[in-house]
Amino acid sequence: MAKSQIVDISHYQPSNKINWEKAAQEVAFMIIRVQHGSRIIDREYKNHVANCKRYGIPFGHYAYAHFVSVNDAKVEANDFLNRIDQDAKFLVVDVEEKTTATDAQMVPATQAFIDVCKAAGWKTGLYTGHHFYKPYSMDKVKTDFLWLPRYGPNNGSRQTQPDYPCDIWQYTSVGKVSWYEGDLDLNVLYGNKSIEWFIGIDQKESVIVVDHIDDITGHWAEKSLEKAKKAGILMGYGDGSMKPDEPVTRAQLAVILDRLKLLDK
């Protein structure tokens, strides 16, 4: 059976109510909520992560946004980064309501959240309401992928398609599957990105595997850079470059230290 289901879950779907063995046979990937704003941590996300790992189900993480300003968005993003599981394939910020003082602040605040995640090396997408997308100029946000809901009659099947180009279409909130008795949000790929794009080895920009990296040939640290690449400690950017003379941010340093297992002590 092809694994085609794309499901987003939170503590509203208790982990002990899911038949994970069956889910592993049908689910392409899950998107697990981690937080609702900075203060509310999803009660089930660690259980969901543990079961996804146990049964080999790829997963990403999402955070429901409650930021009130650009600075607050950065705080929420960093709280999110501190809570996510490092084996997640991608991250999403979920922006469904106006939380800033003015409408005009929603785009820069959303962008600030995404930029913090991307600076840490993560592939990061935007989920936002179909009704919210144009009125709040979410189309101006620069993101790696767009995830939109559009239900229509919301009867569990694919009905009214999105009016806007997107990469994932959430087509119902009352979906039924064999491995869970309750209602689920069900999604389908809608753009030109494949399942492999979401769950492949290129989940973080900093770990994209490339065959040829031209900007280290002849560099004084070429041999060390090649060793770090082969060991999975340092990899290339999306354009295939290593940028060996660029400074390292704190976020990038934290990722390197984590790969070296120096943060587990």
C-alpha positions as CSV (number, residue, x, y, z in Angstrom):
1,M,0.0,0.0,0.0
2,A,1.4,3.4,-1.0
3,K,2.0,5.8,1.9
4,S,0.0,8.8,0.8
5,Q,-1.6,10.2,3.9
6,I,-0.4,13.6,5.2
7,V,-1.9,14.3,8.6
8,D,-1.4,17.1,11.2
9,I,-2.0,16.1,14.8
10,S,-1.9,17.7,18.3
11,H,-3.0,16.8,21.8
12,Y,-6.6,16.6,20.5
13,Q,-5.5,13.3,19.0
14,P,-4.1,11.3,22.1
15,S,-1.2,9.2,21.1
16,N,-2.6,6.2,23.0
17,K,-5.7,6.3,20.8
18,I,-3.6,5.9,17.6
19,N,-2.8,2.5,16.1
20,W,0.7,3.4,15.2
21,E,1.5,0.1,13.5
22,K,-1.3,0.7,11.0
23,A,-0.5,4.4,10.7
24,A,3.1,3.5,9.7
25,Q,1.6,1.5,6.7
26,E,-0.4,4.5,5.4
27,V,1.1,7.8,6.4
28,A,3.7,9.6,4.2
29,F,4.4,12.1,7.0
30,M,2.9,13.7,10.0
31,I,3.0,17.3,11.1
32,I,3.0,17.5,14.9
33,R,2.1,20.6,16.9
34,V,4.6,21.6,19.5
35,Q,3.2,24.8,21.0
36,H,0.3,27.3,20.9
37,G,2.1,30.5,21.4
38,S,5.1,30.4,23.8
39,R,3.2,29.5,26.9
40,I,1.1,26.5,25.9
41,I,3.1,23.4,25.1
42,D,1.2,20.6,23.3
43,R,0.6,17.9,25.9
44,E,1.1,15.0,23.4
45,Y,3.8,16.2,21.1
46,K,6.6,14.2,22.8
47,N,4.5,11.1,22.7
48,H,3.7,11.6,19.1
49,V,7.3,12.1,18.3
50,A,8.4,9.0,20.2
51,N,5.8,6.9,18.3
52,C,6.7,8.3,14.9
53,K,10.3,7.4,15.6
54,R,9.4,3.9,16.9
55,Y,7.4,3.1,13.8
56,G,9.5,5.0,11.3
57,I,7.0,7.7,10.3
58,P,8.7,10.9,9.1
59,F,7.4,14.1,10.8
60,G,7.6,17.8,10.8
61,H,6.6,20.3,13.5
62,Y,4.3,23.3,13.6
63,A,3.8,26.1,16.1
64,Y,0.5,28.0,16.4
65,A,1.4,31.7,16.4
66,H,0.3,34.1,19.1
67,F,3.0,36.7,18.7
68,V,2.0,40.4,19.2
69,S,5.1,42.0,17.6
70,V,8.2,41.3,15.6
71,N,10.3,41.0,18.7
72,D,7.6,38.7,20.3
73,A,7.6,36.6,17.1
74,K,11.4,36.1,17.5
75,V,10.9,35.0,21.1
76,E,8.2,32.5,20.1
77,A,10.4,31.2,17.3
78,N,13.3,30.6,19.7
79,D,11.0,28.9,22.2
80,F,9.8,26.7,19.3
81,L,13.4,25.8,18.3
82,N,14.2,24.9,21.9
83,R,11.3,22.4,22.0
84,I,11.4,20.7,18.6
85,D,12.8,17.3,18.1
86,Q,16.0,17.5,16.0
87,D,14.8,14.6,13.8
88,A,12.0,16.7,12.4
89,K,12.1,17.1,8.7
90,F,10.8,20.6,8.5
91,L,9.0,23.3,10.5
92,V,5.8,25.3,10.0
93,V,4.5,28.5,11.6
94,D,0.6,28.5,11.8
95,V,-0.8,32.0,11.4
96,E,-4.6,32.0,11.5
97,E,-5.6,35.1,13.4
98,K,-4.6,38.7,13.8
99,T,-2.5,38.9,17.0
100,T,-0.5,42.1,16.4
101,A,-1.8,45.6,17.2
102,T,-2.3,46.5,13.5
103,D,-2.9,44.5,10.4
104,A,0.3,45.8,8.8
105,Q,2.4,44.2,11.6
106,M,1.3,40.6,10.7
107,V,3.6,40.2,7.7
108,P,6.8,41.4,9.4
109,A,6.1,39.4,12.5
110,T,5.4,36.3,10.6
111,Q,8.5,36.8,8.5
112,A,10.6,37.3,11.7
113,F,9.4,33.9,13.0
114,I,10.3,32.2,9.8
115,D,13.6,33.9,9.5
116,V,14.7,32.8,13.0
117,C,13.9,29.2,12.0
118,K,15.7,29.4,8.7
119,A,18.7,31.0,10.3
120,A,19.0,27.9,12.5
121,G,19.1,25.8,9.3
122,W,15.5,24.6,9.1
123,K,13.3,24.3,6.0
124,T,10.3,26.4,7.2
125,G,6.8,26.7,5.8
126,L,3.7,28.9,6.4
127,Y,0.2,27.6,7.3
128,T,-2.5,30.2,7.1
129,G,-6.2,30.4,6.7
130,H,-7.6,30.6,3.1
131,H,-9.7,33.5,4.3
132,F,-6.7,35.1,5.9
133,Y,-4.2,34.8,3.1
134,K,-4.9,37.8,1.0
135,P,-6.6,40.2,3.5
136,Y,-3.6,40.1,5.7
137,S,-1.0,39.9,2.8
138,M,0.4,36.6,3.8
139,D,1.3,36.2,0.1
140,K,4.1,38.7,0.8
141,V,5.7,36.4,3.4
142,K,8.8,34.6,2.0
143,T,8.7,31.0,3.0
144,D,10.0,27.6,1.7
145,F,6.5,26.3,1.2
146,L,2.8,27.2,1.7
147,W,0.1,25.1,3.3
148,L,-3.5,26.2,2.9
149,P,-6.8,24.8,4.2
150,R,-9.9,24.9,2.0
151,Y,-12.7,22.5,3.0
152,G,-15.9,23.4,1.1
153,P,-18.7,21.2,2.4
154,N,-16.1,19.5,4.7
155,N,-17.4,16.0,4.3
156,G,-14.0,14.2,4.5
157,S,-13.4,14.2,0.7
158,R,-11.6,16.6,-1.6
159,Q,-14.0,19.3,-2.6
160,T,-13.4,23.0,-3.0
161,Q,-9.8,23.5,-4.0
162,P,-7.7,26.5,-2.9
163,D,-7.9,29.7,-4.9
164,Y,-4.2,30.3,-4.5
165,P,-1.1,28.3,-5.4
166,C,0.2,26.3,-2.5
167,D,2.3,23.2,-1.8
168,I,0.0,21.4,0.7
169,W,-3.8,21.5,0.6
170,Q,-5.6,20.7,3.8
171,Y,-8.9,19.5,2.4
172,T,-10.9,18.4,5.5
173,S,-11.0,18.5,9.3
174,V,-13.2,15.5,9.5
175,G,-11.1,12.9,7.7
176,K,-11.4,9.2,8.5
177,V,-8.5,6.7,8.6
178,S,-8.2,3.1,9.6
179,W,-5.8,3.8,12.4
180,Y,-7.7,6.4,14.4
181,E,-11.4,6.5,15.3
182,G,-11.9,10.2,15.6
183,D,-11.8,13.1,13.0
184,L,-8.5,14.2,11.6
185,D,-7.1,17.0,9.4
186,L,-6.2,15.4,6.1
187,N,-3.9,17.0,3.5
188,V,-2.6,16.3,0.0
189,L,0.3,17.7,-1.9
190,Y,-1.0,20.4,-4.3
191,G,2.1,22.0,-5.9
192,N,5.1,20.6,-7.6
193,K,7.0,19.5,-4.4
194,S,7.2,15.8,-3.8
195,I,6.9,13.8,-0.6
196,E,10.7,13.3,-0.9
197,W,11.2,17.1,-0.9
198,F,9.5,17.3,2.5
199,I,11.0,14.3,4.1
200,G,14.2,13.8,2.2
201,I,17.8,14.2,3.4
202,D,17.6,17.9,2.6
203,Q,15.3,18.8,5.5
204,K,17.8,21.4,6.7
205,E,19.5,23.8,4.3
206,S,22.7,23.2,6.2
207,V,22.7,19.4,5.6
208,I,21.9,19.3,1.9
209,V,24.2,16.7,0.3
210,V,25.9,17.9,-2.9
211,D,28.4,16.1,-5.1
212,H,30.6,19.0,-6.1
213,I,31.4,22.0,-4.0
214,D,33.5,24.3,-6.1
215,D,34.3,27.0,-3.5
216,I,36.5,24.8,-1.3
217,T,38.8,23.5,-4.0
218,G,42.2,25.0,-3.3
219,H,41.1,26.4,0.0
220,W,43.6,26.1,2.8
221,A,41.1,24.1,4.8
222,E,39.9,21.9,1.9
223,K,40.9,18.6,3.5
224,S,39.3,19.4,6.8
225,L,36.1,20.7,5.1
226,E,35.9,17.5,3.1
227,K,36.3,15.4,6.3
228,A,33.6,17.4,8.0
229,K,31.3,16.9,5.0
230,K,31.8,13.2,4.9
231,A,31.2,12.9,8.7
232,G,27.9,14.8,8.3
233,I,29.1,17.7,10.5
234,L,29.2,20.3,7.8
235,M,27.3,20.2,4.5
236,G,26.6,22.6,1.7
237,Y,24.0,25.3,1.1
238,G,21.2,24.9,-1.4
239,D,23.3,26.3,-4.2
240,G,26.0,23.7,-3.6
241,S,28.5,26.1,-2.0
242,M,30.2,25.7,1.4
243,K,31.1,29.4,1.9
244,P,34.1,28.4,4.0
245,D,35.1,32.0,4.9
246,E,31.6,33.1,6.1
247,P,31.2,33.6,9.9
248,V,29.2,31.0,11.9
249,T,26.1,32.2,13.7
250,R,25.2,31.0,17.2
251,A,22.4,28.9,15.7
252,Q,24.7,27.2,13.3
253,L,27.2,26.6,16.0
254,A,24.5,24.9,18.2
255,V,23.6,22.6,15.3
256,I,27.3,21.6,14.8
257,L,27.7,21.0,18.5
258,D,24.5,18.9,18.5
259,R,25.8,16.8,15.6
260,L,29.0,16.2,17.6
261,K,26.8,15.1,20.5
262,L,28.5,17.7,22.7
263,L,25.1,19.0,24.0
264,D,24.1,15.6,25.4
265,K,26.5,15.7,28.3
